[in-house]
Amino acid sequence: MLERLAEIEARFEELNRLLADPEVVADHRRMNELARERSRLEQVVALFRRYRDTSEALADARTMSGSGDEDERELGREEMERLGPELEQLEQELKLSLLPRDAADEKDVIVEIRSGTGGEEAALFAADLFRMYIRYAERRGWKTEVINTSEAAAGGYKEITFELHGQEAYRYMKHESGVHRVQRVPETETQGRIHTSTATVAVLPEVDEVDVDIDWSKVRIDIFHSGGAGGQNVNKVSTAVRMTHEPTGIVVICQDERSQAKNRAKAEAHLRARIYEMERAKQAAEQAGARKAQVGTADRAEKIRTYNFPQDRVTDHRVNLTVHSLPRVMDGELDPLIEAVAVDEQAKLLQAAGV
């Protein structure tokens, strides 16, 4: 590990020299690439230098603890007690920093929420999840844009697709993919019985054109009248866009903008994200064996999280974590749940790496 970190530090110093080179400064594209690489390495190098300084200080403390002077021995022992745990913590952080980083972590995301099992109540729950993520985005200072909505007759959403733009949005949101289950008494329930419903969430990294190659001659584009909200212009003018990627059968729709051009641009972004994620899943399956799809079948048994309203609790089944104060979770306080799943993933990666 230390050899690898020394190589990273050497590359970091080389990048500093290159970024000061007039020839590199004149080449804006290369300058940006090197600057991004330096930014990725900067935190690891700073952590490594802290580790090295702490390790040297601990070695000095051990030497002091064996001194002939009683005061110096006592000071050495105190420093060992302080620096030992600090060095262990830094070592763990360095191990995590060397784990393979998801190239999509820094990207914005497209989130798809669909009602699953449970009829009208599932559509209402899909709307609750949408509001929960909007509040989470607000807490993080992210920007939200709705791409497409399909409203249910009794309220809520059959389906809603939206974008989240913010720092490392995919890193924080990627583990939200899967089936979410709710247990509560619906407003329409006259006997007070608890119903179980589901909604599915898919989180896709938003990608640039250079990240995925699409043969647009094999994409069928249909323009039609929007059926969603937005006033007379949206409903009477053909502004909605549906794109069908014929090789894969992927279909995306965008109809929430008043402008056909804006709907088309958002539909293109959504299609790129869907194809990019499909390719990522295919590569992961080839590398790690069979891999389940993000969303699954939306069956009640296939769940990542349960929101139990009568008992005021939320349980994430992947890490067996239960938190209470469900209203706060539905108001966007998701960090304890998101962090627990991320830590569990890191632990599994460390175990797989044998460190």
Secondary structure by P-SEA (a helix, b strand, c coil): caaaaaaaaaaaaaaaaaaacccccccaaaaaaaaaaaaaaaaaaaaaaaaaaaaaaaaaaaaaaacccaaaaaaaaaaaaaaaaaaaaaaaaaaaaaccccccccccbbbbbbbcccaaaaaaaaaaaaaaaaaaaaaabbbbbbcbbbbcccccccccccccccccccccccccccbbbbbccccccccbbbbbbbbbbbbbccccccccccccccbbbbbbbbcccccaaaaacccbbbbbcccccbbbbbcccccaaaaaaaaaaaaaaaaaaaaaaaaaaaacccccccccccccccccbbbbccccccccccccccccaaaaaaacccaaaaaaaaaaaaaaaaaaacc
